[in-house]
Amino acid sequence: MVGTRELPRAASGDAPRFPFGGHPRGWFAIAFSQDVEPGALRRARYFGEELVIVRGASGSVFVTEAYCPHMGAHLGHGGTVEGDCVRCPYHAWRFDAAGRCVEVPYSDRIPPKARLRSWPVREQNGVIHVYHDPDGGAPTWQLPALEEDGWTEHRTVLWDGLRTHPQEVFENTVDIAHIAPVHDGKRAKVLDSAREGPVMRVRLEFLAPGAVVDMPDEWNDVELSVALYGVGYTVVNTHVRNHNVFARQRIYATPIDASTIDLRGVVQVRDTGDATFTDELGAIFYRAYVEDFARDFPIWENKRYLLRPNLAAGDGPIGLYRRWCAQFYPDEPVEKDRPTKRRPRARGLVRRVSGGVRATAERLSARGLALVTQLRAARPDANTTRDASSPATTAGRGPQGPRVASVREYFDTLGERFVADAARDVDAVFQWELAGDDGGTFHAEVRAGALSLHEGSHAAPTVVLVMAADDYVRMVNGELDGVRAFATGKGKIRGSVSAAMKMRALFPQA
């Protein structure tokens, strides 16, 4: 899927906006693996330099400067890939993956200085990285490979030409005070942080609004475990604790020049064992990531970077983060914050999105099920008083329904539980298959805000909930935790994730 969207842009200044004394050293993403096919040569511009990315016949990738050392031709404009070499379009000189000239077609002698600058390359987890060092040094550390087993296929996004800096992007990791005004979250808190060489780890928690994941009446209790590998790459492991759902976001920020970056993202969710369910869950998290992350862009693109910000209690460990970042620059930052002279910039922001849809299985997994079905039925005992604003009672809670003694009583009162306002745009059939002496099969048709109840099976239900009758009654009454019930296999869901997500809103305590 490909999309284009214009975002607010700041004018480009004649002087750099970011006083960091040069581009940072470290590993930076320059392409997704899928973008460079065997035998392909791709132009790129990063770190203020023209580059070419080449995938040779062997499948390996190499990256060199773009300009031929002979007469200065740009290899990305007419150059060709031959084996694991690239040939210049101007005089047909040929260079290998290390940048050495290995052939001058019309001469037996190769000039000893005929060499392209080559870049250390590492390709892993579907991303091509180069190591940048302003002094031309070799890598002093390596990126760890991520385990892919148990995670979905990559959904990727590229925000091209964003007017900001990698350090600014990843400062959001520790800037917990922006979560409420920018992302509508609340109660953000840093749980712990640690620095070890080029790696910084931060763990934080907050309550996230459910609307971003199609749960408009919910607050989700979220924990983020963040690992920053230099200022070019960050891995965010997301745990929605009240629903026991896991996702993983990767963020890659690469300087194009002193004040512009390419920003890449990869989103995955923990495989639930059911392809249809997992894919829909992945699509929800992907959309939430793309939409929510972009809220920061207008701020980044129009703000000034202050070397000495006036920090307040509750801002998060911003100073700690900045001191850690200092190791990646060759020089000390410029001491004085100064405004820049500006001129208009016409180039827009292009977002390219890729990611496929898989739909092959029939059953829903229990682990991810809790998020999208919203079946967290546990409620406080009637004699117990809780702080209504605490995460324990706000996350995953919806309106309450009456207690019931049997499945029959539940369905006899389902019309009373039904929330017509939540059903205005719903066109679906919800079916319950409840086993046991007190069980049975029932279905409810919801069309344009109206409810009709029926005994027996529907020919084509949109969603099917399967559970033992006794367990379902206990869950409705708050005696059995809904998340635990589905996580331990006491309940299963089949059908549409998007429709299943509406059940809690339509039938409180369903």
C-alpha positions as CSV (number, residue, x, y, z in Angstrom):
1,M,0.0,0.0,0.0
2,V,1.4,3.4,-0.9
3,G,0.2,6.7,0.7
4,T,1.2,10.4,0.4
5,R,0.5,13.0,3.0
6,E,1.6,16.6,3.5
7,L,2.5,17.6,7.0
8,P,3.3,21.1,8.3
9,R,6.9,22.0,7.4
10,A,9.2,24.6,8.8
11,A,11.3,26.7,6.5
12,S,14.8,25.5,5.9
13,G,17.5,27.6,7.5
14,D,20.9,28.6,6.1
15,A,22.6,27.5,9.3
16,P,22.2,24.1,11.0
17,R,19.4,23.9,13.6
18,F,21.2,21.3,15.6
19,P,24.5,22.2,17.3
20,F,26.0,18.7,17.6
21,G,29.3,19.3,15.8
22,G,28.8,16.9,12.9
23,H,26.8,13.8,12.2
24,P,26.8,11.2,14.9
25,R,28.7,8.0,14.6
26,G,27.0,4.6,14.8
27,W,24.8,2.3,12.8
28,F,22.1,3.8,10.6
29,A,19.4,2.3,8.3
30,I,19.6,3.3,4.7
31,A,17.0,0.9,3.1
32,F,14.7,-1.9,3.8
33,S,16.0,-5.2,2.4
34,Q,12.9,-5.6,0.2
35,D,13.8,-2.3,-1.6
36,V,17.1,-3.6,-3.0
37,E,16.7,-6.7,-5.2
38,P,19.6,-8.8,-6.6
39,G,21.4,-7.0,-9.4
40,A,19.9,-3.7,-8.3
41,L,21.7,-0.4,-7.8
42,R,19.9,2.3,-5.8
43,R,20.9,5.9,-5.2
44,A,20.8,7.3,-1.7
45,R,21.8,10.5,0.1
46,Y,22.8,10.3,3.7
47,F,25.2,12.2,6.0
48,G,25.4,14.9,3.4
49,E,26.9,12.5,0.9
50,E,25.8,10.8,-2.3
51,L,25.8,7.0,-2.0
52,V,24.9,3.9,-4.0
53,I,23.5,0.8,-2.5
54,V,24.2,-2.3,-4.6
55,R,23.0,-5.9,-4.2
56,G,25.3,-8.2,-6.1
57,A,24.6,-11.5,-7.8
58,S,25.6,-13.3,-4.6
59,G,22.8,-11.5,-2.7
60,S,25.2,-9.5,-0.5
61,V,24.8,-5.8,-0.2
62,F,27.6,-3.2,-0.5
63,V,27.5,0.6,-0.2
64,T,30.0,3.0,-1.7
65,E,30.3,6.7,-2.4
66,A,28.5,7.6,-5.6
67,Y,31.2,9.5,-7.6
68,C,33.7,7.6,-9.7
69,P,37.3,8.5,-8.8
70,H,38.3,8.6,-12.4
71,M,36.3,11.5,-13.9
72,G,33.5,12.0,-11.3
73,A,30.6,10.3,-12.9
74,H,27.7,9.4,-10.6
75,L,27.4,5.6,-10.5
76,G,23.7,5.9,-9.6
77,H,22.9,7.4,-13.0
78,G,23.5,4.7,-15.5
79,G,25.9,2.5,-13.6
80,T,25.3,-1.3,-13.8
81,V,25.8,-4.2,-11.5
82,E,27.9,-7.1,-12.8
83,G,28.3,-10.0,-10.5
84,D,29.3,-8.4,-7.2
85,C,30.8,-5.3,-8.8
86,V,29.5,-2.0,-10.2
87,R,30.5,-0.6,-13.5
88,C,30.8,3.2,-14.1
89,P,28.5,4.5,-17.0
90,Y,31.1,7.0,-18.2
91,H,34.3,5.0,-19.0
92,A,33.2,1.5,-17.8
93,W,35.7,1.2,-15.0
94,R,34.6,-1.6,-12.7
95,F,34.7,-1.6,-8.8
96,D,34.3,-4.4,-6.3
97,A,32.3,-4.4,-3.1
98,A,35.3,-3.0,-1.2
99,G,35.5,-0.1,-3.6
100,R,38.7,-1.3,-5.3
101,C,38.9,-0.7,-9.1
102,V,39.4,-4.1,-10.6
103,E,39.2,-3.3,-14.3
104,V,40.0,-0.4,-16.7
105,P,38.8,-1.8,-20.0
106,Y,41.2,0.1,-22.2
107,S,44.3,-0.1,-19.9
108,D,46.5,-2.8,-18.3
109,R,47.4,-0.5,-15.5
110,I,44.9,0.4,-12.8
111,P,45.8,3.7,-11.0
112,P,46.7,2.9,-7.4
113,K,44.4,5.6,-6.0
114,A,41.4,4.5,-8.1
115,R,39.2,3.6,-5.2
116,L,35.6,4.3,-4.1
117,R,35.1,4.9,-0.4
118,S,33.1,1.9,0.9
119,W,30.9,1.8,4.0
120,P,30.7,-1.0,6.6
121,V,27.3,-2.7,6.0
122,R,25.2,-4.9,8.1
123,E,21.9,-6.4,6.8
124,Q,19.7,-8.0,9.4
125,N,16.0,-8.2,10.4
126,G,15.0,-6.9,7.0
127,V,17.0,-3.7,7.2
128,I,20.2,-2.5,5.5
129,H,22.5,-0.5,7.8
130,V,25.8,1.3,7.3
131,Y,28.2,2.4,10.0
132,H,29.0,6.0,9.9
133,D,32.1,7.5,11.5
134,P,33.1,11.1,10.8
135,D,36.7,10.1,11.0
136,G,36.3,7.0,8.8
137,G,36.9,4.6,11.6
138,A,35.7,1.0,11.6
139,P,32.7,-0.1,13.7
140,T,33.5,-0.3,17.4
141,W,30.2,-2.2,18.2
142,Q,27.6,-4.3,16.5
143,L,23.9,-4.3,16.4
144,P,22.2,-7.4,18.0
145,A,20.0,-9.5,15.7
146,L,16.4,-9.8,16.9
147,E,14.6,-13.1,17.2
148,E,11.9,-13.3,14.5
149,D,10.3,-16.6,15.5
150,G,7.0,-16.0,17.1
151,W,6.5,-12.5,15.6
152,T,4.5,-11.5,12.6
153,E,5.9,-10.4,9.2
154,H,7.1,-6.8,9.0
155,R,4.8,-3.9,8.4
156,T,7.0,-1.0,7.4
157,V,6.7,2.7,7.0
158,L,9.1,5.4,5.6
159,W,8.8,9.1,6.4
160,D,11.0,10.7,3.9
161,G,12.7,14.1,4.4
162,L,11.5,14.9,7.9
163,R,13.0,18.1,9.2
164,T,14.5,17.0,12.5
165,H,17.5,15.1,13.9
166,P,17.9,11.5,15.2
167,Q,18.7,12.7,18.7
168,E,15.5,14.8,18.8
169,V,13.5,11.8,17.7
170,F,14.8,9.4,20.4
171,E,14.6,12.0,23.1
172,N,10.9,11.3,23.1
173,T,11.8,8.0,24.8
174,V,12.6,9.8,28.0
175,D,10.5,12.9,27.6
176,I,7.5,11.4,29.5
177,A,5.9,14.8,30.0
178,H,4.9,15.1,26.3
179,I,2.8,11.9,26.4
180,A,-0.3,13.6,27.8
181,P,-0.5,16.7,25.6
182,V,0.7,15.1,22.4
183,H,-0.5,11.5,22.7
184,D,-3.5,11.8,25.1
185,G,-1.9,9.4,27.6
186,K,-1.7,9.9,31.3
187,R,0.3,8.8,34.4
188,A,3.5,8.4,32.4
189,K,6.3,7.2,34.6
190,V,9.9,6.0,34.0
191,L,10.3,2.8,35.9
192,D,14.1,2.4,35.4
193,S,16.9,3.3,33.0
194,A,20.4,2.0,32.4
195,R,23.4,3.0,30.1
196,E,26.1,0.6,29.0
197,G,28.4,1.9,26.3
198,P,26.4,2.6,23.1
199,V,23.2,1.1,24.5
200,M,20.7,2.8,26.7
201,R,17.6,1.0,28.1
202,V,14.5,2.7,29.5
203,R,11.4,1.1,30.9
204,L,8.3,3.2,31.3
205,E,4.6,2.9,31.8
206,F,1.5,5.0,31.2
207,L,-2.2,4.7,30.5
208,A,-3.0,4.9,26.8
209,P,-6.3,5.9,25.3
210,G,-8.1,3.0,23.7
211,A,-9.4,5.0,20.7
212,V,-6.1,4.6,18.9
213,V,-6.6,0.8,18.9
214,D,-10.4,0.9,18.2
215,M,-11.3,0.8,21.9
216,P,-12.8,4.3,22.4
217,D,-14.2,3.6,25.9
218,E,-11.0,2.0,27.3
219,W,-7.8,3.0,29.0
220,N,-5.0,0.6,28.4
221,D,-2.2,-0.1,30.9
222,V,0.9,0.0,28.8
223,E,4.5,-0.8,29.6
224,L,7.3,0.0,27.1
225,S,10.7,-1.6,27.3
226,V,13.0,0.5,25.1
227,A,16.5,-0.3,23.9
228,L,18.4,2.5,22.1
229,Y,21.4,1.4,20.0
230,G,23.2,4.6,19.4
231,V,21.1,7.5,18.1
232,G,20.1,5.7,14.9
233,Y,18.1,2.7,16.0
234,T,15.6,1.9,18.8
235,V,13.6,-1.2,19.6
236,V,10.3,-0.7,21.6
237,N,8.7,-3.8,23.1
238,T,5.1,-2.9,24.0
239,H,3.1,-4.9,26.6
240,V,-0.5,-3.9,27.0
241,R,-0.7,-5.3,30.5
242,N,-4.4,-5.3,31.2
243,H,-5.0,-7.4,28.0
244,N,-1.7,-9.3,28.0
245,V,-0.9,-8.4,24.3
246,F,2.6,-7.8,23.0
247,A,3.9,-5.8,20.1
248,R,7.3,-4.7,18.9
249,Q,8.1,-1.4,17.1
250,R,11.5,-0.6,15.6
251,I,12.5,3.0,14.8
252,Y,15.4,4.0,12.5
253,A,16.4,7.6,12.2
254,T,19.1,8.4,9.6
255,P,20.5,11.9,8.8
256,I,20.2,13.1,5.2
257,D,22.0,16.3,6.1
258,A,22.5,18.5,9.1
259,S,18.8,19.1,9.7
260,T,16.8,16.5,7.7
261,I,16.3,12.8,8.3
262,D,14.6,9.7,6.9
263,L,12.6,7.9,9.5
264,R,11.7,4.2,9.1
265,G,9.5,2.1,11.2
266,V,8.8,-1.7,11.5
267,V,5.8,-3.0,13.4
268,Q,5.2,-6.6,14.5
269,V,3.0,-8.3,17.0
270,R,3.4,-11.6,18.9
271,D,2.1,-14.4,16.8
272,T,-1.1,-15.8,18.4
273,G,-1.2,-19.0,16.4
274,D,-4.2,-17.9,14.3
275,A,-3.2,-16.2,11.1
276,T,-6.4,-14.3,10.6
277,F,-6.6,-13.0,14.1
278,T,-2.9,-12.2,14.3
279,D,-3.0,-10.3,11.0
280,E,-5.9,-8.1,12.1
281,L,-4.2,-7.5,15.4
282,G,-1.1,-6.5,13.6
283,A,-3.0,-4.2,11.3
284,I,-4.5,-2.4,14.4
285,F,-1.1,-1.9,16.0
286,Y,0.4,-0.8,12.7
287,R,-2.3,1.8,12.1
288,A,-2.0,3.0,15.7
289,Y,1.8,3.4,15.4
290,V,1.7,5.3,12.1
291,E,-1.0,7.7,13.2
292,D,0.1,8.3,16.8
293,F,3.9,8.6,16.1
294,A,3.2,11.2,13.4
295,R,1.7,13.5,16.0
296,D,5.2,14.5,17.0
297,F,6.3,15.6,13.5
298,P,4.9,19.1,13.4
299,I,6.5,19.8,16.7
300,W,9.9,18.5,15.7
301,E,9.8,20.3,12.4
302,N,9.1,23.7,13.9
303,K,10.9,23.7,17.2
304,R,14.4,24.9,18.2
305,Y,16.8,22.6,19.9
306,L,17.9,24.1,23.2
307,L,21.2,23.0,24.6
308,R,20.2,24.1,28.1
309,P,16.4,23.6,28.4
310,N,14.6,24.8,31.5
311,L,13.6,21.4,32.8
312,A,11.0,20.8,35.5
313,A,10.4,17.9,37.8
314,G,8.4,15.2,35.8
315,D,10.1,15.8,32.5
316,G,11.9,12.5,32.7
317,P,15.7,11.8,32.5
318,I,16.4,14.1,29.6
319,G,19.8,15.2,30.9
320,L,20.8,11.6,31.4
321,Y,19.9,10.8,27.8
322,R,21.8,13.8,26.4
323,R,24.9,13.0,28.3
324,W,24.7,9.4,26.9
325,C,24.3,10.8,23.4
326,A,27.5,12.9,23.6
327,Q,29.7,9.9,23.0
328,F,28.5,9.6,19.4
329,Y,29.8,13.0,18.2
330,P,33.4,14.0,17.3
331,D,33.2,17.5,18.8
332,E,31.4,19.2,21.7
333,P,28.1,20.9,20.8
334,V,28.1,24.5,20.0
335,E,27.6,26.4,23.3
336,K,25.2,29.1,22.2
337,D,21.6,28.5,21.1
338,R,21.0,30.8,18.2
339,P,18.1,31.4,15.8
340,T,18.6,30.6,12.2
341,K,17.9,32.6,9.1
342,R,15.1,30.9,7.1
343,R,14.0,30.5,3.5
344,P,10.9,28.8,2.2
345,R,11.1,25.1,1.5
346,A,8.8,23.5,-1.0
347,R,9.6,19.8,-0.7
348,G,6.8,17.9,0.9
349,L,6.9,14.8,3.1
350,V,6.3,11.5,1.4
351,R,5.2,8.5,3.4
352,R,5.7,5.1,1.8
353,V,4.0,2.2,3.4
354,S,4.3,-1.5,2.8
355,G,2.9,-4.6,4.4
356,G,0.7,-7.5,3.3
357,V,-2.4,-9.1,4.6
358,R,-2.5,-12.7,5.4
359,A,-5.8,-14.6,6.0
360,T,-5.6,-18.4,6.2
361,A,-6.6,-19.7,9.6
362,E,-9.9,-19.9,11.4
363,R,-9.4,-19.8,15.1
364,L,-8.6,-16.8,17.3
365,S,-5.7,-17.1,19.8
366,A,-6.3,-16.6,23.4
367,R,-3.3,-14.4,24.2
368,G,-4.1,-11.5,21.9
369,L,-7.8,-12.1,22.1
370,A,-8.3,-10.0,25.2
371,L,-7.4,-6.7,23.5
372,V,-9.7,-7.0,20.5
373,T,-12.7,-8.8,22.1
374,Q,-12.5,-6.6,25.3
375,L,-13.7,-9.5,27.5
376,R,-12.0,-8.4,30.7
377,A,-15.1,-9.2,32.8
378,A,-13.6,-9.0,36.3
379,R,-15.0,-6.2,38.5
380,P,-14.6,-5.2,42.1
381,D,-16.7,-6.9,44.7
382,A,-19.8,-5.0,45.7
383,N,-18.5,-4.5,49.2
384,T,-15.1,-3.3,48.1
385,T,-14.3,0.4,47.4
386,R,-11.5,1.3,45.0
387,D,-10.1,4.6,43.7
388,A,-12.0,5.0,40.5
389,S,-9.0,6.6,38.8
390,S,-6.5,3.8,39.5
391,P,-5.2,1.7,36.6
392,A,-6.6,-1.4,38.2
393,T,-10.2,-0.1,37.7
394,T,-9.8,2.1,34.6
395,A,-7.9,0.0,32.2
396,G,-10.0,-2.5,30.3
397,R,-13.3,-1.6,32.1
398,G,-16.6,-0.8,30.5
399,P,-20.1,-0.3,31.8
400,Q,-21.4,-2.9,34.2
401,G,-24.3,-5.2,33.6
402,P,-26.5,-7.0,36.1
403,R,-25.5,-10.3,37.7
404,V,-27.1,-13.5,36.4
405,A,-27.8,-17.0,37.7
406,S,-27.7,-18.8,34.3
407,V,-27.1,-18.5,30.6
408,R,-30.8,-18.4,30.0
409,E,-31.1,-15.4,32.4
410,Y,-28.2,-13.7,30.6
411,F,-29.9,-13.9,27.2
412,D,-33.2,-12.9,28.7
413,T,-31.5,-9.7,29.9
414,L,-29.3,-9.1,26.9
415,G,-31.7,-6.6,25.5
416,E,-31.4,-4.6,28.7
417,R,-27.6,-4.7,28.4
418,F,-27.5,-3.7,24.8
419,V,-26.1,-0.2,24.2
420,A,-27.8,1.2,21.1
421,D,-25.6,4.2,20.9
422,A,-22.6,2.0,20.4
423,A,-24.3,0.1,17.6
424,R,-25.0,2.9,15.2
425,D,-22.4,1.8,12.6
426,V,-22.5,-1.9,13.4
427,D,-23.8,-4.6,11.0
428,A,-22.9,-7.9,12.4
429,V,-24.1,-11.2,13.9
430,F,-22.7,-12.2,17.3
431,Q,-23.0,-15.9,18.2
432,W,-22.5,-17.7,21.6
433,E,-21.8,-21.4,21.7
434,L,-21.9,-22.3,25.4
435,A,-21.4,-25.9,26.4
436,G,-22.9,-27.7,29.3
437,D,-26.2,-28.6,30.9
438,D,-27.1,-24.9,31.2
439,G,-25.7,-24.0,27.8
440,G,-26.9,-23.6,24.3
441,T,-26.3,-21.7,21.1
442,F,-27.7,-18.2,20.6
443,H,-27.0,-15.4,18.3
444,A,-27.7,-11.6,18.2
445,E,-28.1,-9.6,15.0
446,V,-27.1,-6.0,15.3
447,R,-28.2,-3.8,12.4
448,A,-28.1,0.0,12.3
449,G,-28.5,0.4,16.1
450,A,-31.2,-2.3,16.5
451,L,-30.9,-5.7,18.2
452,S,-32.7,-9.0,17.5
453,L,-32.1,-12.1,19.5
454,H,-32.4,-15.7,18.3
455,E,-31.8,-19.2,19.6
456,G,-29.7,-21.6,17.6
457,S,-27.0,-21.0,15.0
458,H,-26.8,-18.4,12.3
459,A,-25.7,-19.5,8.8
460,A,-22.9,-16.9,8.7
461,P,-22.1,-15.4,12.1
462,T,-19.6,-12.5,12.1
463,V,-18.2,-13.5,15.5
464,V,-18.5,-16.7,17.5
465,L,-17.7,-17.0,21.2
466,V,-17.1,-20.5,22.5
467,M,-17.0,-21.3,26.2
468,A,-18.4,-23.6,28.9
469,A,-21.7,-22.2,30.2
470,D,-20.6,-22.2,33.8
471,D,-17.4,-20.3,33.0
472,Y,-19.3,-17.7,30.9
473,V,-21.8,-17.0,33.8
474,R,-18.9,-16.6,36.2
475,M,-17.2,-14.2,33.7
476,V,-20.3,-12.2,33.3
477,N,-20.6,-11.9,37.1
478,G,-17.0,-10.8,37.5
479,E,-16.0,-14.0,39.3
480,L,-13.8,-15.2,36.5
481,D,-11.2,-12.8,34.9
482,G,-11.9,-12.6,31.2
483,V,-8.3,-12.2,30.2
484,R,-7.2,-15.2,32.2
485,A,-10.1,-17.3,30.9
486,F,-9.1,-16.8,27.3
487,A,-5.3,-16.9,28.0
488,T,-5.8,-20.3,29.6
489,G,-8.0,-21.7,26.9
490,K,-11.3,-21.6,28.7
491,G,-12.7,-19.5,25.9
492,K,-12.2,-19.0,22.2
493,I,-13.3,-16.6,19.6
494,R,-13.7,-17.2,15.8
495,G,-14.4,-14.6,13.2
496,S,-13.8,-10.9,12.6
497,V,-11.5,-9.1,15.0
498,S,-13.0,-5.7,14.3
499,A,-16.4,-6.9,15.1
500,A,-15.3,-8.8,18.1
501,M,-13.8,-5.6,19.4
502,K,-17.2,-4.1,19.7
503,M,-18.7,-6.8,21.9
504,R,-17.8,-5.2,25.2
505,A,-19.2,-1.8,24.1
506,L,-22.4,-3.4,22.8
507,F,-23.1,-5.9,25.6
508,P,-21.5,-4.7,28.9
509,Q,-20.0,-7.7,30.7
510,A,-20.3,-9.8,27.6
